């Protein structure tokens, strides 16, 4: 059984039935520019790039072209040539080009500044920043004190309040190593001239109760006090930038909350009884659903078969085919969930069995597989598609096994499929070397989306999954299934998703939880979640046709 790790996006080194959906196009933004810090000969020189990629992905929700480049390459006039310019200030005291700072001060187009280095312009008398924008930059605030075993969480500005929802930033402290996993720094600002500037969102220090602006705006200039792409989660302040991009880009998008259901990891051993229960329930409510299906089941080492290797093609998987046919006429659609959803006979990282392991990434060593190429990935995808077409099934899209592929495999998916239904992992190189510790090392980041991304960094159109799934701790039965995640927690994630004006509530569910031998209340919990999301005001739609 696949172990589901919910929190993605920890940076490497850090961290009516089948009713067509009417398209709601975003307002056209002709061009956007993302500038990021890229200091030379530094282990973190590419860190700014991974944040820029994450922002670029969000901009893929909107009708805009995006250019990404290091801030030191900025040339005079670029801000004026773009509808909106974003500066990713992730590297403390990175020197900024005079041309960039000068253009910020005279800009008539939108400029959005994240976190660090505002002092280079705000405290330089040559630029008259406060007089122009009515914003005082006061300095930085981080942890209230150094963490220790006796005081493991001394506190910081950690709680962003947005649309009446409290979003607490991630924090973890390891007392044995003294390591802090968090991004506590913020830029402290205040309104100096209320006729020019206003604080739109606030952030609170949960220990001292002090508050500060989290998002500040002065006409066309926006300032975010931290880097909203670090340690992201479904109840995190990341949702603020996701939603406020509509304001920054002036899209005029209406409130439109939709919900998606995906049945996950269907394979030759998925029982018809579990699928019939789920299908009949969803059909009774006229809720369309998607089935992430693995066409070729393999257990190369016989892990679940008494040491005897086993491979089952879709043609021989009569139960699975019957379940798919039953579901398709009742609102189900198929997404190809890998060819085998595992790599080879080598455990990667569990037991090399379909549905458990990575297929397009060698997770054991956190690197691409040896065969990695666009052609190799396309070959596996084509073989998976053939398993379905040869058995009379249509495939509506793609979903990456374990939500992770190499950059080249992601490009292959973009070429092979019109739609992917997933989260994704992104890298700062097409042949990434993660965590080397050397200058210019590569970084990776997992990212989920609250809305459809029309074109991401690799060219994929992504239908979101942003809530996670119900999980039960059954370590006594399966040592790889030791994570518990309740339906109430998934529903809480959906509640936070409402802060994004066109945000989805999209979750997945494993049919195997319905097996009686597991002894878990899966069907009851599934029904509670489905109805709970509807009661929040979401409308269930077909993910394969959503616009």
Number of C-alpha atoms within 10 A of each C-alpha: 17 17 19 18 12 15 14 18 22 18 20 16 16 15 15 13 18 18 14 13 13 9 9 12 12 17 15 13 18 13 15 23 22 22 22 28 28 23 20 11 11 14 17 22 20 25 26 22 27 21 27 25 22 23 23 22 25 24 24 22 23 21 17 18 15 20 14 16 15 18 21 18 12 16 13 14 14 16 23 17 14 19 18 25 24 22 21 26 25 22 18 10 13 16 13 18 14 15 14 19 17 15 18 24 16 12 15 15 17 20 25 19 23 22 23 25 21 21 16 16 21 20 16 11 10 9 17 14 20 19 13 14 23 20 24 19 19 13 14 15 15 16 18 15 12 13 18 15 11 8 11 16 18 15 19 25 27 24 22 25 16 18 11 9 16 17 21 18 22 17 15 11 16 13 14 8 7 13 12 18 15 17 22 19 18 25 23 19 21 17 20 16 16 13 10 16 22 20 19 12 17 17 25 20 19 15 13 12 12 11 15 21 23 27 23 24 22 19 14 15 21 22 23 24 25 23 22 22 23 21 25 22 24 24 19 22 30 20 24 20 19 22 20 15 17 21 11 17 19 13 16 10 14 11 12 15 20 22 23 27 23 24 23 23 28 26 26 24 13 19 18 18 14 18 23 17 13 21 24 14 15 21 17 11 13 17 24 26 29 24 25 27 30 28 30 23 23 24 23 22 19 17 14 13 11 8 11 11 14 15 16 15 17 22 15 12 17 13 16 22 21 14 19 23 14 17 24 18 11 20 20 26 27 25 26 29 29 29 26 31 28 30 21 19 15 16 19 20 15 18 20 25 29 30 26 23 27 28 27 30 25 23 19 13 11 13 17 21 17 8 10 19 20 17 13 15 25 19 14 17 22 13 17 22 21 16 18 22 12 11 11 10 17 15 18 19 24 28 24 25 26 24 19 22 26 26 25 21 26 25 20 22 26 20 14 17 17 15 23 26 26 23 21 23 18 27 23 23 17 15 15 18 19 18 15 12 13 12 14 19 21 26 27 27 25 20 23 26 26 27 26 23 23 19 20 22 21 18 18 25 23 28 29 25 25 27 27 24 26 24 23 18 16 16 11 10 11 12 12 17 17 15 16 13 16 16 22 14 15 23 24 16 22 28 20 23 24 24 21 22 18 20 26 27 30 28 24 21 19 22 22 19 20 21 15 11 8 14 10 16 12 22 17 11 15 20 14 15 22 20 14 19 23 15 10 14 14 21 17 24 22 25 28 26 15 16 16
